[in-house]
């Protein structure tokens, strides 16, 4: 191997090392983009769809409203 | 239908823990998990106040915001529920919740060893077939589908804990406050963070 070729090996190694060292100096975008999460689980039946109401939403709402109002004992004593 | 909410009247709660027991029994909640509990402020001091606390089914729920697997969903009635099959037991929801509602069956354990998160479902079950064995095993009974309210509220002996549509619940509480002429001041920021206590002290000292 000639002396010239021998000299170029450390030079090439140095250039390679410099390239590796500077590789991390590039600009990386630092702004996070937040995304609204979406429910990824199983779908759930609505309360009036299953159970005893069998899709009758109005009946379910009426039953629940009556039950809610029943919590007011002033209604009971009047 | 509006939003389903709980409201606990601190003037009426007698710390009987009936709501806690009813919930535990109705859903066969495992050891170490309490979906509901009674918190007493100034315990043993004259004028102590108790409130029953569970998931408040927040309108803008922080548990939903932090869940890395997006396993939470909100029903049309404003009930916050989750899919246990998606839950990885990371515990983020536990740290995010201001009410300590999310509970883990294995208690404080290492990441991934806590088990699936469990919390109050407003007695609305979960994402399984309504009233099926799978739903009961994972989430407890689905009373809402039967047109019933959460058992904790229905069992409350003094009707301190009321549940249902926010409008109805608010109207019941408003009527109570108007009739008895007191009570609104024991609910809210001051009662929770001590302002009320200081105000009472000032009143006793005749400064206000």
Contacts between the chains, C-beta under 8 A, distances in Angstrom:
chain1	res1	chain2	res2	distance
A	37	B	64	7.6
A	37	B	65	7.7
A	37	B	67	7.1
A	37	B	70	4.3
A	38	B	70	6.1
A	39	B	70	5.7
A	39	B	71	7.6
A	39	B	72	6.9
A	39	B	73	4.2
A	39	B	83	7.9
A	40	B	69	6.7
A	40	B	70	4.5
A	40	B	71	6.9
A	40	B	83	7.9
A	40	B	86	6.1
A	41	B	70	7.7
A	41	B	71	5.2
A	41	B	73	6.7
A	41	B	82	7.3
A	41	B	83	2.7
A	41	B	85	6.7
A	41	B	86	4.6
A	41	B	127	5.6
A	42	B	83	5.6
A	42	B	85	6.9
A	42	B	127	4.1
A	42	B	128	7.4
A	43	B	127	6.5
A	44	B	73	7.1
A	44	B	75	7.1
A	44	B	81	6.8
A	44	B	125	7.8
A	44	B	126	6.7
A	44	B	127	4.0
A	44	B	128	7.9
A	45	B	129	7.3
A	45	B	130	5.2
A	45	B	145	7.9
A	46	B	75	7.0
A	46	B	76	6.3
A	47	B	75	7.6
A	47	B	77	7.1
A	47	B	124	6.4
A	47	B	130	7.7
A	47	B	142	7.5
A	47	B	144	4.6
A	47	B	145	4.5
A	48	B	145	7.5
A	49	B	130	7.3
A	50	B	129	7.0
A	50	B	130	2.6
A	50	B	131	6.5
A	50	B	142	7.7
A	50	B	145	5.3
A	51	B	130	5.2
A	51	B	131	5.9
A	51	B	142	6.8
A	51	B	145	3.3
A	51	B	146	5.4
A	51	B	147	7.9
A	52	B	145	7.6
A	52	B	146	5.8
A	52	B	147	7.1
A	53	B	145	7.4
A	53	B	147	6.6
A	59	B	147	7.9
A	60	B	147	5.7
A	61	B	1	5.4
A	63	B	147	3.4
A	64	B	1	7.4
A	64	B	144	7.6
A	64	B	147	5.6
A	64	B	148	8.0
A	64	B	149	7.1
A	64	B	164	6.9
A	64	B	165	7.3
A	65	B	164	7.8
A	65	B	165	6.9
A	65	B	168	6.8
A	67	B	147	6.9
A	67	B	148	6.4
A	67	B	149	5.3
A	67	B	154	7.9
A	67	B	164	7.2
A	68	B	149	6.5
A	68	B	162	8.0
A	68	B	163	7.6
A	68	B	164	3.2
A	68	B	165	5.8
A	68	B	168	4.3
A	68	B	169	7.1
A	69	B	168	6.1
A	69	B	172	7.9
A	71	B	149	7.7
A	71	B	153	6.9
A	71	B	154	8.0
A	71	B	159	5.9
A	71	B	162	4.8
A	71	B	163	7.7
A	71	B	164	7.0
A	71	B	169	8.0
A	71	B	172	6.0
A	72	B	171	7.9
A	72	B	172	4.4
A	72	B	175	6.7
A	73	B	159	6.1
A	74	B	175	6.1
A	74	B	176	7.8
A	74	B	179	6.9
